[in-house]
């Protein structure tokens, strides 16, 4: 089914909707102008979470329409489930539960979480501590007034962290933070050479993110369908939008592949 969505800016006009409800039940529809567009749905936001889902939520390129699609064959009467945060599928059980408890205020009891742990948490304490530092610096960057100075510091730090960390879901989180930093620098810098350098770094980073998002559904049940979930589509759209906006500042060598993927997705999923 498909439902037109209410943007977050409109939610204040809807009786009984509070900011905590938005953060807990909203979906990311698009990422542009250094912001994430969120939406809450009448029906889709009622779908339960699973760490191995049988459905995904897909939004149109303009973010005005979203729909739920099955990822596998589903028997009559079987519950439809989605994964609230795709990176959860690559985390060990206790980390998944802690993350969901923090972001969505519940302890996951899906079939996967009730089974024996399927992934080992082999991430060292020092990696977690370094990740916490990255998150702290990123929050400070968002609040800072001198984006250029702070952003150039984070570029080097985050790139080094991404290169050295062995943990995929932590690497992915910092990739998304660095993407925001680079997009902000492109808007704030007036130096032509610096803008070209940042744009090329953004191209490489977005491509790395797309590759990562393409492997986030490791289960063999998904081998017969296009590699798709909401954040992969967001990453493809972000590459295409950045290519259009900064086409003369970098070598967007994967643009034809990205357009082909987007057209296939929009055709298959009727957007």
N, C-alpha and C positions, 0 to 999 in steps of 0.2 A: 504494500500500500504506500501511497505518497501523501504527505501533508505539507502544506505551506507553513512556514515557521514564523514565530514572533521573534524579532531581534531583541537583544538585551535592552536596547534603548527604549523599547516599547513596554517592557515588563512592568515598569512603574505604574502603568495605567491598568494593569490587570489585577483585580482584587485578590488579595490573599497570597501574592507571590513575594517572597522575601529574597534578599541577596544570597543567603545561605542556600536556599532552594536552587537558585540559579547555578551556583558553583558546584553543587552536589549532583545536579541532574542535567546540566547543559552539555552540549556537544560542540566541538570545534568544527566550524564550517569552512573557514578560510583563514589564511595568514597573509595579510598585506598591510602596507604602511606601518610596519613594525607592531601590529596589533593582531590579536586573534579574535575573529568574529565568533561569538557564542550564540547558541540558540537553545531554547527549551521547547519541548513538543508535548502536545496533548496526550499522544499515545506512545510514541517512541520512548519517551522518558520513563515510562512505566515498565519497560522491558528489564528483566533481571540480568545480572552479570554472571558470566562464567569465565574461568581462566582458560578454557578450551571451548570457545563459542561455536554455535552452529549458524550464526547470522552476523551480518555487519551492517552498519549504517553508512550510506553513501549520500553525499550532497552534490548538487549541481555546481557548475563552475561559478555561477553568480551567487551561490549560497542561499538562494531563495526557496529551493525545493530539496527535501531530503527523503530518502526511502530506505526501507529495510529489505535486504536481500539475503537469501539463504546461501551458505557456503558449502553445504553438503545436503544430501537427500534426508528429509525429515519425515518421520512416521506421523500418521494422524494421531493427534493428542499429545505429541511430544512438545515440551516447552521450548519456545524461542528464546535464545540467550545471545547476548553480545558481550564483548570484552570492553569494559569502560576505558581501559588504557592499554593499547596494544603491547607496549613493552613489558607488561605483566607476564606475558606468555613465555618470556625468557628469564624470569626471576625464579628463585627457589621459593618453596611454599611460605616460609615464615616472612620473607621479604615481601611477597605478594600481599599477604594478610596485613602486614604493618602498613604498607603503602595505601591499601584500600581503606583501612581503618582511619588513616590520617586524611585522605582526600574525600572519602565518601561515607565515613562514619558507620562502617559495618565490618564484621569479620566474615570473610568469605567462607562459605560452606558448600561450594560447588563440588561436583563429583571428583574433580582432579585434586582439590584441596583436602578432601576427606580420605583420599587414597594415600599410600605411602609416598614420601617426597620423591619427585622424579628428577630433581636437579639439586646438585650439591652447591651450597653457598661457600665457594672457595675464594671469595673476595677477602683480601687482607684488611685488617683494621686501618692500616695506613691509607689504603685506597679509598675506604669510606670517609676517612678524615679529610683527604684531599678533595673528594667530591663535595663534602660539606663546605669547604673553603671556597670552591668554585661557585656554589649556590649563594654563599654569603656575598662574594664579590659581585656576582651578577645582580643581586638585589640592590646593592649599592650603586651599580652602574645605572640601573633603571632610574634611581632617584637623583643621580648626579646632574649638575648643570653643565659641566665641561665634558660633553660626550666624546669629543675627539681625543682628548688626552687620556681619559680612562679607558676608552674603547681600544686604543692602540696597545695599551698595557695588557688588556684581556685577550686580544688577538693572539699574542705570543704565548701567554700562559695556557689558554684553552687548547691551542693547537698542540702544544707539548703534551698536555694531559691526554688528549684524544689519541695521540700517537702511542703513548706508553701504557695506557690502562688496558688490561686484558678483558675487562668486564663489558659485555656488549650493551647491556641496558644502561649502565652508567655512561659509557661512551656516547650512546644515543642521546641521553639527556643533555650532555655538554655540547654535542653537535647542534642541538636545537638552540641552546643558549648562544653559541657562537654565531649561528645564523642570524639571530636577532641583533647581535653586536655589529656584524658586518653590514646588515641592512641599515642600521642606524648611522654608521660611519659614512655610508654612501650618501645619505641625506644631509649630513652635517659638514662634510669636508668640501672645501672650495679649491683644493689643490688637485689639478688634473692628473698628475702622475700617481698620487695616492689613491684617487678614485679608481683608476684603472687597475691598480694592484689589488685593491679591496674587491673590486668586481670579479677579478679572476679567482681570487680566493673563495668568493661566494659561489661561483660556478662549480668549482671543485668540491666544495662542501655540500652543496645541494645534490650533486651527483652521488657523493658518498652516502648521503642520507637516503636517497632513493634506493640505492643498492641494499642498504641495511633494511629499509622498510620492506623490500621485496623478499627478504628471507625470514620475516618475523612470524610466518605461519609454517612452522616446521613439520606439522603433523601430516602424515601421508594421506589423510582424508581429503586434503585440499588440493591434491595434485591435479585433479581433473578440471579445476576452475581457474580463471585468471587470478594471478596473485594480487589480491585486492583487500584492503581494509581502509578505514577512513583516513588514517595518517599517511598511508602511501599515496592516496589521491591528493591529499593536501600538499605533499612534497612534490609531486608531479606538477601541480598547479603553481606552486611557488617557483619552480624552475622556469616554467613557461612565462609566468608574469615577469620575473626578473630579467629573462632574456629579452622580452619585449621592451621593458623599461630601460635596460642598460645594454642594448644590443651592440653599441659601438664602443663599449668600454672593456669588453672581454671576448674571448673566443668561446662561444657557446657551442662546443663541438657535439653535444648530445641533443641539440634542439629538434632534429628530425625524428629521433627515436622518441623523445618526449611527446611531440605532437602526435605521432602514430599511436603511442600508448593511450593518450588522452582520448583520441578519436575512437579507438577500439572500445575503451571503457564506456564512453558516452553512447556508443552505438549498441553495445551489448546490454547496458543497463538503462537504455532509453532516456538519456539526458540530452 
